[in-house]
Amino acid sequence: MPTRAVAFPGGGGRLELPSGAPAASAVLVSCFACVGHSPGPERLARALVSRGFAVLRLDFTRGPGGGSAEGPPDTVPSVDTVVAASAWLSQRAPVPQLLVGHSIGGTAVMAALSRLPDVTAVALVNAPVGADTVRMLLPPGERDAESSDLALGPGRLRLRRDFLRAIEPEAVARALEAFGGALLVMQAPEDRYVGLERVRGLLGRARRPASLVMLDGADHFLSRPADAVYAADLLGPWAARHVAPLREREEPLPEGQVEVRGAFEGGLAQDIRVGTHRLRADEPQALGGQDSGPSPYGLLAAALGACTSMTVRMYADRHGWPLTDVRVRLNHDTVHAKDCAECESRVGRVDRLERFVRLEGPLTDAQRSRLFHIADLCPVHRTLESRVDVLTRWDDSSTE
């Protein structure tokens, strides 16, 4: 995924582009650099880029090392910076319709709405409602100073008086009341900096019903990969639903085709596209992955389980049998051929999938026996037991 550092009047950040022409664009404003490296910005940006967004990512904070991880050291929280970033991106990609704001970056995003009429969707992550919340985090003697430093974790933010005035609660409330687009609020209930009761008050100001999602167990910075993945998994589909060009952007893959490519964050993670659907595969941390998705063998077992359940369900429905639920549990193992009584091979090692099928409902013994037999006839089961030819060819259709 192409990415590069950029500068614009009043700030700088990183521009991240999809593999093809962007169908939409977004500005992501955060304070993740306060904790040095957080998986938050990469995960959130990747969730958007993989759906065709060009993303301009900037961070308002000075990290533990003294400089912002995303832009020049003199980039400070400012509503003007959000507007300037959007204007800069508009000259190089579709006009931004999506703003994503984390922490005080989210507060700046809300205050900027009245100056960005093309925005149709806003997503906030652990964002203070206005200046009152921010001032309470400052030392008492600095709350009315011309400028002051706010400590968030090991990092700091240089706050200026004009910025605090721009994000007064009344200004933020007016901007939200006038905003007619979609609003997603993701909030960690245990956030030590942003209280949940203030966030609920923010939702009451929204012009149209907003979505509130609790990031249970997460901290302010989404410093745990699992929390960042969860937030990103929420953001991606929501953004694609509420930004118009994304709804019709990508043709689904033809039946029988699957596309797999390495995830942006690197490592072993893989992004998968099947028809109109997107999946993620990875390996457990013990095997060198980040556990951001099921393993390839986990997906294989899941395919067999899903096919089994579907096949049994269709057969029971077709015959009008009282099957209320089907549950399939699978274990994957590799065993020595000599230990496998059912195996034709007597050398080497073979894979074994052990399947447990649970049928619920007032079925007769004859019906249960028939459905267990039908389970062995599911198409994926038959594919796994037959010879499958895998042909590998070079794909020269792209030079990327």
N, C-alpha and C positions, 0 to 999 in steps of 0.2 A: 504494500500500500504506500503510494508516494506521500512523503511527509517532509516538510522543511521549516526552518525557522524564518519568521517574517517580522517586519517592523512596519508600523503605520503611525500617523501622527498621534502622539500621546501614549504609545505603548507598543507592545509586540507579543508574539506568541508563536504557536506552531500551526501550520496549515496542513491538514490531512485530507487526502483526496481518495475517492474510490478508484477502482481499476479502469472504469470507463468514464464517460462524460457524466458529471454530477447531475442528478435529477432535482436536487434541492440542496439547501445549505443551512448551516446552523452555527451559532456562536455559543461556545461553552466557556463560562466564566466561573472560576473556582478559587478556592483557598487551600488546595490540597498540598501545596509546597511547604506548608508549615511543619509537616512531619517528615520532610525530606521526600522519600519516594513512597507514594501511595498508589495502589493499583487502581484507584478510583478514576482518574482522568483517562487513562488508556482504555479501561473497560467501557466507560460511557461513550468515548469517542468511537471505539470500534463497533459498538452496537449501532451507531448511526452510519458510519462509513460503509459497513457491510450492507446497508440498505440504500446506498446511493447518495448519501449526504456528503457534501464537502463541509468539513468542520474546522473552524478557526478556534483554536483552544488557547486561552490565556489565563494566567494565574496572578492574583493580586498580591500574593504574599512574598515575603522574603524568607526563604527556607532557613534551616538551621545553619547552613553554610554562609548565609549573608546575602545571597542573591536569589531572585526568583528563578525557579526551574524552567519557566516558560517564556519569560521575556526579559527585557533589560532591568537592571537593579532599581531604576527610578520609576518603574511602573507601580502606581499606588491606586488604591480603590477610588474609582471615579465613575459617575454615570456617563460623563462625556466619553470615557474610554470605551464603554460598551457601544455607544452610538457610533464612534469613530471606527471601531472594529467592524460593525455591521456595514458601514458605508464602504470600507476598504474591500470587504468580501464581496459586496454587491457588484463591484467593478470586474471581478474575476470569476464569478460563479453566479448561479441564480440568487436573486435577492433573498436574504435569510428570512425564513418564515418561522423558524424555531429558535428559541433562546433556552439555554440550560444554565442554571445558576446554582452553585454550591456555596453554602455559608454566606459571607457578606457579598460574595459574587452574585448570589441569588437576590439579595436585597437591592443591589445595583440594577440587576435585570428588571425587577419589578418597577423601580423608579424610572427606568428608561422607556417603558412601554408607550407612554404618551408621545414619544418622539420617533417611534418606529411603527408606523401604521401598517406595514406589510406583515408583521408578525401575527401568526394565527395559532401558535401553540407555545406554551411556557412550561418548563419542568423545573421544579425546585427541589434541592436536596439539602436538608438541615439548614434552612435559610432563616435568619432572624427577620422578624416582621418589619422592624424599622429601627431608627436611631436610638429609641429608648432602651431596647434590648442591648444594643451595642455599647451604649454609654455605661450600662451597669457592669460591663466587663472591664472598664477602664479604672485605674486608680482614681479615687475621689478628686484629688487635686488636679487631674488632667482632663476632666470631662468637658470643660469649657475652654480648653487651651486652643491656640491657633492650629497646632498639630500635636499628635500624641501617638505613642506606640502601644498597640494592643498585642498582648501575648496570647497566642493560640497554640497550645502544645509547646514544642521547642522553637517554633518560628514566631515571626512578628509581622504586624501590619502597621504601616504608617498611615494614620487617619488624619485627614484635614477637616477643618471646621466646615468648609463649603460642602464637603461630601456628606457630613452628618446632617447638614441642613437639607440637602437634596433627598435624604432618605428618612426624613421625619415621618412618623406614622401617618399623619394626615395626607402627605404627598403620596405615600405608597398606597393608602386606601383609595384615594381618588383615581390613581392609575389602574388599580385592579377593578374598580367599579366601572370604569370606562372600557376596559378590555373585554371584547366579545369573543375571544378565542378560547381554546381548550387549556385547562390548567391541571397539571399533575404535581402533587406535593408528596414527596417521599421524606419521611421523618423518623429518626431513631428515637424511640421513647425515652431512652436513657442518656440522650445527648446532654453532656454537662454544660454546654454553652447556650443551647436553644431549648426553651421550655415548650412542652407539648401544648399547654393551654394557650400560649400565644399563637401557635400555628393554627389551632382550631378557630381562633378569632379571625385569622387571615382568610380562612375558607369562607367565613360568613360575608366577607367583602366582595367575593367573586361575583361577577355579573351572571354567570351561568354555573350550573353544578360542576364542582371540581372533584377530582379523584384524590383521595388520601390513602397512602399506603404506609404501613408501619414497617420500618426496617428493624425488626426485633433483634436485639443483641448487638447491633452495630454501634460504632462510636461516631463522633462528629466527622471524622476524616475518611470513613470507610477503609480503614487501614488493613482490615482482614480481607484477603482475596475473595472469600466466600460472600462477604457482604457486598463487595464491589460487583461481583458477578450477578448477584441477585438484583441489585439496582439497575445494572445494564440490561438484564433480561426483561425487566419491566419497561425501561425506557424505549428500547428499540421498537417493539411492536406498537407501543402507544404512539410514538412519533410517526411511524409509517401510516397509522390510521388517521392521524389528525393533520398531516401535511399533504395537501391535495395531490401534488405531482407524484408522490410515492404510491398512491393507490393504484395508478394505472401504469407505473413505470416499467416494471420488469415482466417480460413474458415468462410464464411458467415453463419449466423444462418439459419436454415431451415425456409421455409415459414410458417407463423403463430406463430413463436416464437419471443419473445422479452426478452432482458436481461436488468435489471435495477440494479444499485449498487450506493451506496453513493459516492459522489465526494470526492476527496482527501482533499480538503480544509475544509471539514466538513460542519456543519450547515445542511440545508435542501436540498442543491443542489444534484441532481442525474444525473449520466451519463447513457445514454440509448443506447443500441445497437439493431438495427433492420436490419437484412440482413447484408449488407456491410456498412450500414450507422450508424452514431453516432449523437445523439441528447443530449440536456441538458434540464432538468426540474428544476425549483426552485419556490420559493414563493416571492412575493414582500417584500420589506424591512418592510413594515407596518405589515406583518404577520410573521416576524422573519426570512425571507430569505435574500438573497443578490441580487435578481432580475437578476440572471445570465442566466435565461432561462424562457420560459413560464411556467405557473403553470399547474398542472395536468388537471384542468378543461379547461385551455386555450388550451392544447393539444387535449382534447376531442372535444371542439368546432371546432378546426382546422381540426380534422379528418372528422367531418361532413361537414364542408365547402369545403374541398378538394374533398371529395367523390361526393358532390353535383355538383361541377363544372365539374369534370371529366365525370360524368354520362350524364349531359346535353350536354357537348361537343361531346361525342361519339355518342349520338343519333342524334344530328344535322349533324355531319359529315357523318354518315351512310345514312342519307336521302338527303344529298347534300344541306342543307339549309344554307343561307348566314349569319351564326352567326359569328361575328368577335371577340367577347370577352364575357366572363362571369365573373361577380364579385359577390362574396358572402360575406355578412357581418353578423356576428352572435352576439347576446347578450345572455349571460347566466344569469339566475336569479332563485332564490328560492322563491316561492310564497305560500301563504296559500291555501289549496285546495278549500276553500269556495270562494276564489276570482278568481278561474280559471274556466271559463265557459265550457272549453273543457275537464276538468278532470273528470274521472269516480269516483275517490276517493273524499270523502267529509270530510276527517279527516286528521289532520297533515299537513305536508308541502310537496310540490312536486317541482321537478326541471323543469324549462321551458327554452328551447332554441328557441329564436326568430330569424328567418332567413330571410334576405332580399336578394333577387336574382335580379341582374341587367343583362339584356341581351342587347347586342349591335349588330347592324347590321340591314340591310333592311329586317326584318322579317315581315310576314303578321300577322294579329291578331290571325288567327288560329294556326300558327306556334308557336307564343309566348304562347298561352294558352296551347298547347300541351307540350311545354318544361317546363312550370311551373308545370304541372302535373308530368312530368318525374322526376323533382327535388325531389318530395316526394317518389320516388321509388328507390333512391340511396341505395346501400347495407348498409351503415353505419346507415342511417336513419331507415331502417327496423330493424337493430340490436338493436338500441336504444329503439324502440317501442315494441320489443318483450321481452320475459323473457330470461334473461341471467343467467346461472348457473355459479358461481365462486367457484371453489374448491381449497382449500388451503391445501398443503401437505408440510411436512418437506423435504428439499433437503439435503440428507446425502452424496452427491457425493463429497463434499469437506470438509476438516477440517480446512480451513483457518479462 
